[in-house]
Amino acid sequence: MKMHVGINVTDLNKSIEFYTKVFNVEPVKVKPDYAKFLLNDPALNFTLNLKDTVAGNQVGHFGFQLDNQEAVQQHKERLEKLGFFAREEMDVTCCYATQDKFWVTDPDRNEWEFFYTKGDVETMTAESECCPANPVKVEMQTSSCCS
């Protein structure tokens, strides 16, 4: 079984470039208004659909749960070398868990979290520390988490 996510984008070429770098694979299909990526790990059918306008981030965020802290650092270093600013949050308590994570944001402001969960906790971190009501956007990155 594969998960499928389709997102709307305003610039197909910029989005293809971004996701090719983030996923580290080329799309398997590209049309004038569409692109499709098939990932094996995780099993994901991910499509880009060209639209005239996109009104912000329609979902809380997307993410990749990684197997260990080393994988978080490897992905962060790989994406930084490709020119993506990655805001990291190491050893944070968020969403009822202690995590190491970093974030990147695509050209249409969709947020992607790469994280490793170290353990569960019984309390949610205060909104100001973890889940601000109005995230502040900074270039290719945001300062929000845990939608």
Secondary structure, DSSP 8 states (H G I E B T S, - for coil): --EEEEEEES-HHHHHHHHHHHHTS--SEEETTEEEEEETTTTEEEEEEE-S---S-SSS-EEEE-SSHHHHHHHHHHHHHTT---EEEEEEEETTEEEEEEEEE-TT--EEEEEEEEEE-SS---HHHH--SS--EETTEES----
